[in-house]
Amino acid sequence: MTAQLNFQSNRINFSEFEHAFDQSLGQCLSSRLDELLKGKKIIFSSEDKNLVPVDGWGLRNIPYCTTPLTTIQPRMDNTTVCAMDSSTIQLAETEDGSLYGVKSGVVLSIGGHALIHFKIGPILFYLSEETIGHSQLDHRLAKLILIDSDFAKRLIRIRVERVIQMELSNNLSKSIILVDGSLKSSLFEEKKQNIKNVAENCLLKQNSMIGISKSSKLRILDRVSTPLAKIQGPAYMDVNLIIKSLVRNTVGDNLIAKFGNHNSPILRVDVVSCNSDKDEALGKLLANDSIACGYPETLRLAHHVSTFTYTEISCLRGHVLSNYDVIELASEDIRKTLLGSITV
Amino acid sequence: MKILSKNGNELIMLAMKTDIASKGDYLIIEDEKSKRKMIVQIYDEEYLSSQSLIEDIVKDEVVTASSIENLHDPLNIGNISKIIRDARVFRAKIRAAIDLSGKLSSDVTWLPSRVYSNVRRLRISELDMLIERRGVFPIPIGKARGDNEDFEVYAEDLDGKLNIITGKKESGKSHLSKILVKTLVQHGAFVIVFDLNNEYGGLAWNSDGSPSPIHEQIMVLEPGYGLRFSLAYCGKSAMYNMLKNALDMPSASLREFFRIWDYLENKQTLEVEAFGNAINTWNINELVRDALISRYHVIQSSRLFSNNRNEDGLIKFEDVISKKRKGTAIVISMGKATSIARRMIVELVLSKLIDLLEKVVIPPIFLFAEEAHLYVRDTYWEDIITRMRHFGIYTTFITNQPDAIGDGIYRQVDNIFLFNFTNDTDLDKISKVSLADNETIRSIVRTLPQRYCLSIGKVVCDLPIVVKTAPAEVLTLGETKKFFI
């Protein structure tokens, strides 16, 4: 056995192999880390977590970016703040499709106090070639959705959110509708129920719609936000130009804002408001919602209302098994089976 | 209910809120595949709990506390979720199995199927049928917990047995003891009660003041009032025991005492007063005289002995028993007696009874001893549980101090009626020496309400059963005197 191994290894020249490896890979990906990383600030990444440095990157301001900084003054009048959020999960798979659950939360508050919340769902959707046909989606997009569950979850979430947002924008007036995430058109939207229609409704009913993103993939915003990090109180910066040049289909004014004090996070905020009066919309939000850790409490509550609990997931499984005449098959974690059970 | 897991000799069962069962209840697990059955007893009940479930409950509470909740839940998942949150876990001890021929078996080495087993509550009447618990002389002591079915033990299972009734103060011990005494008498048994709180006299009367069914069969004796002996009837042996064990008389003094006894017996003047005179004139060492005089005064002040051996009303147990052929309870009220007098009474009565039983003059008797540690000397316990059983004295101890009874007695005990204990020390003591397992005792007894008891031992064929004792029909005496009421 040992002789056989020696024979095999003698046939491979490892020094040549190493040389070829370095040369080929070095052309496209640099591994000269000592030069590249020297003096850099670093935070280590963690999968499925969105980590940001506590005190920001400490980047210098971009000299050519002269975006003015505006402080937000609370506007003391009784305006209803209505926040909504939703979440989706993939509950099960069948041989030709997948079963998804969606849950939404709508919270109404006024004068800084949450008054009432609506828990909508859990509701189940089954996506298969047959059902996706009714979704008015381009057939290639529909195929993608059937292949990739992340897209499918996004489709369901956007559709459900738009329905709720349409209802809220129709039924509320002179209120603030808070949405989790940016205000952006999506390929997954239905034609009649898209973000533009929601925004239009809002303007007709004199509502403001504010989309707040907890994180942004646009790294440029980190640099732009340096002055905002230094200011003590709530303030915002208009980043319309930057955002609109990088992202298509955004709705309303694009801002980066800080709702709390010195150490509060800087958030990307999209605002649709009457007469484009961002100051008024944000001022009313500050006055009528409780801001804890730099984030509106109403939106936080909507998030908690909309997230699935372990018990709910168990209940949904039980519901599916007992109501839809399905046959549960034994399943296994293929990664665990193939790679072993050593967890590192 | 479903089986979740097995741990040692216990099964862990999953139950929903609608599954009505409580601690102490029996469950029967019927394995549809193997056709075998297993009998288990619930000894503890908990919530089905996991970290995620707790997190969910906390989250929901926070959300609902923040604002008013409105639900749109088309699949009714919220309700199912509530059912899960209320799910319970029963811990049950495996007690027995039923084999393929339908007979009770102790072979519990097999495991019932988790998938194909049906679990249901077993009624006590069904359990009785399975374990073939039956008898001729029933003693209805109350109702089985949960079923509200009448529950009875059988006098045969108390016959020739050593029993203990224990529990904390005011948990219902004396109440059960009175039920046992009353029914034993109704069945024609002869019962002697050492009544420390003068409460058993109430057995002669109903709670409404009318005479009870055993009115004529209750005989209350108090020192000086009914409980009076002649020295001749007591005899040397009983007197020796009393002087030595209750009055700690030294051997030299005992010798002189019985010399005087013989002298007076020959003169046919064996009476207490004659004893006093003889002690004063007897030619003995002065120290011995002093010892005899001091004991003489104690004997006289106890009012247990008559000065006139021909006096009417002197107690003779054999006469009482022969007159009351239908059974009787001789209640020896010691509530007003001093501690020395109590010990004297117990020594005299027990010695005399042994004497009579040895000579087969009286039939076997049941002895009920309330707080016996207060008047029975330590070395006497062993006698009670070993020798006396053979003579025909079947004792029931009633105490709220389980640690006052030695381990030796517990090891000999046949039946225990356990009322509530919350004190850990008492529970420790009982659970270490009891006939049932530690977990069952600790968990069930700690949460027993007033008047509920856990019956363990021969009376329940070694399958512990929780019983709610029947309400008092007889007059309740011996209640605590209160200042404000």
Interface residues (C-beta under 8 A of the other chain):
Chain A: V107 L108 S109 A114 L115 I116 H117 F118 K119 I120 G121 P122 I123 L124 L301 H304 V305 T309 Y310 T311 E312 S314 C315 L316 G318 H319
Chain B: S50 S52 L53 E55 D56 K59 D60 V62 V63 S66 S67 I68 E69 N70 L71 H72 D73 P74 L75 I77 G78 I80 S81 I84 R85
